Amino acid sequence: MNLKLINRDPFLMDPGLSKKQIQLRYKLLQHLYTKGPSSISALCDTIGISAPTVFKMLGELTREKIVEKRGVGESIGGRKPDLFRLQKNVIYVICIDIELFKTSMAIVDNNNHFVTPVQTVSVTLSRNRKAYFETLLEHIRELVKSANIEESRLVGCSVGMPGLIDPETGENYSYLLDETDGLTLREAFEQQIGLPVVIQNDVKGSALAELRYGHAIGRKNVLVILMDWGIGLGIIMDGKVQHGSSGFSGEMGHMPFVENGELCYCGKYGCLETVASGMTLSKMAREGILSGQNSIINDLSNKEIYRIETELIIRAANKGDQYSIQLLSNIGTNLGKGISILIQLFNPEMVILSGKIAAARQYITLPMQQAINTYCMTQIREKTQIISSELGDESRLLGYAAAGITWFFEAMIADVKER
């Protein structure tokens, strides 16, 4: 990515080192971040240098409290190899998860530890940047202050949000579009925060989190379905998250689905999201209550129907509310039909369900599986495992952390090369 680099080196590399030595150090650190605890042999294979050179670098980085010895690896006979990893709290990244009606943020270190609790701000995502930044920046400053960290080790900010996002240009073509200052959204963030910023679509963060820390570890071809207010698709092919030519891949929610269907907010009629999304689920529940439908949803919302959201409907279903169960079943059936199309297109080994609607578990997965059985070819369907994510509500923040720190290492390696 063509991002500006921070004007400091948080590792304080010895100025007496040559360009090649510094670059090799960063490649070693990048490997330890991406792959985790590694042996000298694995580092030699990745970096392409001799064992004595790697051993020397590890010794220097250990004395500088950047790397530490961490356990032993497997061995086919003989002595088990020592494993090395990055020490905790070596570098940090601010991770921001922007949703339609709230924004969550936390500071994460290079070992994926949350240095701060996740803070959530109620703020509506709109087309206007100024109002959004005014609310957000105050909370970011408070977050950094509460972390009590060495700010020279804060290497950047990683942002995930809905919409059509080009990660190369750093622009979102769906939200925060006020361009009166002539800046892309990433540039506007950088100007406000004073740090390099990486921006990506939220479902890409979910997919990266699953690839690094979840069910997709070690797998090559996986689809990650993010089921929140909208419906998004993260595509993992050949072991990598795919972005498409402009970063717009995975707009599953806007597949044409219903002939002469309802108008979608994207401007087209009959998109999948109009019959299978959190927004649609809430809308159907509100319409049912207003028309006199008997349901405990009304009581759970304190008769404030505009407070009806996905979590409340799932809570009602878990209490045995038949109307809620039927609503979720309808959503599951439509999602299953959509997923059957994806299974036949991509032939994945696994489909991972994530997001708020996935928390409905059997109320969604059973009708979804029935629809997949109905609409998907048996030979392809039987080779695809469908499973719910187990990473929890903070998984996207971990995905954003991975994107931000990966960018940092790539940028530092490129910067040394260009000096």
N, C-alpha and C positions, 0 to 999 in steps of 0.2 A: 504494500500500500504506500502511496505517496503521501506520507504524513510527516509533519515537522518533528524533529527529534528534540528531546529535552536537552537543555543546555548544560547538563551536568552528568557525571558518571557516578551512579550510586554505589558502584563497587570500588571506586577510587583505585583504579588499576595503576600499578607502578608506572610512572612516566618513563622509566628506563627500559620498559619492555618494547620490543619491536612491534610494528603493525601486525605481523604474522602471529606473534605470540599472543597479542591481545585478542585477535580474531579467533584463534584456537581456544582461548579461554572462554570466550562467549559461546562458541559452538559446544564446548563441553558443558557449560552451564545450561544452555538451551536443551541439550539432551537430557540432563538430570531433571529439568523441569517437566519436559514432555513425557519421558519414559519412567520417571521415578527412580528409586534406588537401583544402581547399576554397578556391574563389575568393571574392572579395568579392561578386561577382554572386550566387553560390549562397547565401551567407550572407544577403544582402539578401532573397532570395526566401523563405528559411526563416523568418527573424525578422520580416520585414515592416517594415523600416526603411530609411532612405536610405543610399546608398553613402558619403557623407561621415561619417555617424554610425558605420557599421561600420568605416570606415578609421580613425577616431579611436580606437574601442575596441581595434582590433587593435594600433595604435601603443602604447597604454597597456599592454595585456597583454604585448606584446613586451618593453617596457622592464622590466616586472615579472617577466620570465623565466617566463611561463606559456605563451605562444604563440611560435612561431617561423615564419619564412618557409621553405617547403620545396618548392622546384622550381616548375615552371610547368605550366599546364594546356593543354588543346587549344584551338585557335582556328580559326574559319572566316574566315580572312583577318584581317589586322591583327596587333597585338601579342598575344603569348600572355599570359594572366593569371597573376599570381603566385598561388601556393597557400600557405595557412597551415594549421598543425596545432598540436596541443598538444605542448609540450616533453615529453621523457621524464621520469619520476620526479617528476611534479607531485603526483599522489595515488596511493595504494596501497590494495589490498584483499587481505585474507587469504582464500584460496580453499581449501575443504576438500571433498574427494571421499570420501564414506563408502560403502564396500562392505560386503558381509556379513562378510568375514574380514580386511579391512585398511582403513586410512584413509590417504589421500594428501593432502598439503597443500603450498602454496607461497604466496609473496607475489608479486602481479602488479601492474605499474604501469598507468597510463592508456593506454599505447601497446602493451599486451599483452606486455610484456617480463617474463620471470620474474626477479625480483630475487633470489630464492633458488632453489637446486636443489629439485626436488620431493622431499619427505621422506615416507617410507612407514612406517607403524606397523602391526604385526600386532596387531589387536584385533578381537574378534568383536562384531558388532552384535547387541544383545539388546533386551529390553523395559525393562531397568533403566538409568536415566540415571546414577545416582550412580557406579557402577563404571566406566561408559564415560567420564564426564567426568574422573574421577580419572586415567585413563590419558592422555586427550587433552590436557588443559590444560597439563601439563608440557611436552609437545612443542610446543604453540603458543607458549609463553613462550620456549622455546629457538629456535624459528623466527624470532620477532620480534627476539630478541637477535642472532642470526646475520646478519640482514638489514642491520644498521647503518644504519637509516634514521631520518629525522626523524619521530618517532611522531605529531606533530601532523598529519601528512599521511596517516596511516592512517585511512581514512574508514569502514571497516566490515569485516564478515566475511560471505562468501557461501558457503553450505553446500548441497551437493547430496547426495541419498541416495535409496535405494529406498523404496517404500512409498506409501501414499495420503497425499499432502501437500496441504494447503490453504495456498497462499502468502499469502492475505490474513490468516488467523488465525495463521499460523506454527505449525501443528500437524501432526504426523505421526501418522496413525491406525493405523500398522502397527508401528512400532519406537519405542524409548525412550519408553514410555508411562507411566512412573512419575510420577503427578501428585500425589503427596502434598503437594508444596509449593504446589499450586494454580496453577502457572505453565504456560503453553503451552511447547512445546519451544523456540520462538524466544526467548521471555522467559527461559527457563532458560539458553540459550546466552549471551544478552546479559548476564545477571547474572554469569555465570562469566567472560566475556571482557572485559566493560566496553566493548563497541563495539556499534553497531547491527548486526543480523544479518538476512540474507535467506536463507530456506530454500526450496528447490524440489526437485522430483523429478529424479533423475539424468538421465532421458531428455530432459527439457525443456532441461537444460544441453547435452546433445549436439546437440539440434536448434538451439538458439541459436548454438552454435559453428559449425555447418554454415552457418547463415544469414548469419553475420557474416564467417566466414573460410574456409569450405569450398565444397563443390560447389553449395550452395544459394544462393550470392551472386547477387542479381539475379533469382531465380526466385520465383514466386508460390505454387505448389502442390507441395509436396514432403513425402514421408513419410520419417522417419528411424527405422530399426529398430535398437534397442540390444540386442545379443545377448550377454549376460554370464551370470551365474548364473541370472537370470530373463530374460524377454523384455519389452521396453517399446517403446512407439511415441511418437515425437514428431511432432506434426501441424503443418505449416506451411501456412496457408491465407491467401490474399491478402497474402502476404509477411510474415506475422506468426506467431509460435509461439502455438498455441491451447492454453488451459488447461482449458476447460470451466467450468461454473457453479461448481464447488467445487474446481477444480484437479486433478480426478481423471481427466482425459481420457487416453487412450492405454494403458489397461490391456489391451493386446493379449494378454499371456500368460495372461489368465484368461478368454479367450473359450471357451465350451463347444466341445470339439473331438472327444472320443472318447466314444461311447455306452458307459455302464457302465465308464468308465475308472478309473484310479488316483485315490486321494484326493490332492488338492493341498493345500499348506499353507494356502491361503486358506479351506479348509473345504468346497470343492465338489469334485465328481468329474469327471475327464476334461478338465481345462483344457489349453490348448495347451502350457503350461509342463511338463506331465507327460510330454510326448513330444518337446519341442523347446526345450531350454534347457541352459545349462552345468551346472546341477545334475543334470538328467536324464542328460546325456552322461557325467558322472563316475560317476553311479550305475550306468549300464549297463556302463561299463568295469569297475568293481569287481566287479559281479555276474558278468561274463564271466570275469574272471581267477579268481575264487573257484570257478567251476564247471569250471575246467580249460582255458579257452580259450587257445590258443597265440598269444602276442603279445609283442612287445618292450616293451610298456607295463610289464610286471612288472619287467623289468630296469631300465628308465629310472627307475622309482620306487623302486629299491633294495629291491624286494619289500615296500615299505610301501604297501599298497593304499589306505590312507586319505589318501595324499598325491597320489593321481591327480586332476589337475585338467585343465581345458581345454587349457592351454598344452602339457602333457605329451602329451596325445593327439594334438594337431596335430603336435608334434615327431615322434612315432612315425609318423604318416601320411606326413610328408615323408621319412622313411627307408624308405618302401615297405611299412609294416606294413598288411596287408590288413584285419585286424580293425578297426584305427583308421579306415581309409578307409571301411569299411562303416558304422561307428558315425556318422561325420560325414555320410555320404550319407543315412542314415535321418533324422538331424536336419534336413538340408537339404530333404529331401522334405516333411517335415511343416511346416517353416517356409514353403516355397513354397506349399503349399496354404493356409496362413493368410494369406500376403501376397496371394494371388490374391483373397481375399475383400475385403481392404482396397483393392486396386486398383479393384475393381468398385464399391466404396462411394465412394471419394474421387476417382477418375480423376486421379491425380497425374501430373505431367510427369516426375517422378523419384522413385525409391526409393533411399535411401542406407543401406548396411549398415555398422554400426559395432559396436564392442565386441570382446571376446576371441574369440568364435566367428567373427567376420568375418575374423580373421587366417588362417583355414583356406583362404581364397580358393577355388580351383577345387573343392576337396573338398566345399564347401558350395554354391557358386554354380551348379555344373552340375546337380546334382539339384534344386536350388531352381528353376532356370529351367525344367527339364523339368516340374516340378509346376505351375508357373505356366502353361506352355503347355497343360497338360492341363485345368486347372480354371478358367482365366480366359478371358473372351470375347476373341476375336482382335482385334476392332476397338479395344477398350480397351487390351489388353496391348501392342499394337504402338506405342501412343503413350506408353508408359512406359519410361523408361530406368532400368535397375538397375545401380548402381555402388557400389563399396566406398569408404568414407571414406579420405581420405589425411591426416587431421589428426593421427593417431598417438594414443598412450596418454594424452597430456596434454590432449586436446581438450576434455574435460568441464570441466577447470579453467579453460580459456579461456572457455567458456560461462558458468561461474559468475562469472568476473571481469566479463564483459559485463553480467550481471544485477545484480551488486553496484554497479558504477559507474553504470549507468543509473539505478538506484534513487537513488543519492546525488544526481545532478543533479536528478531529479524532486523529491526531498525539499527540496533547497535552494531551488528555484524556488517550490515551494508555501509554504515557510517565509517567504520574503521577502514573498509575496503576502498572507500572514495577519498580518504584523506591524502 
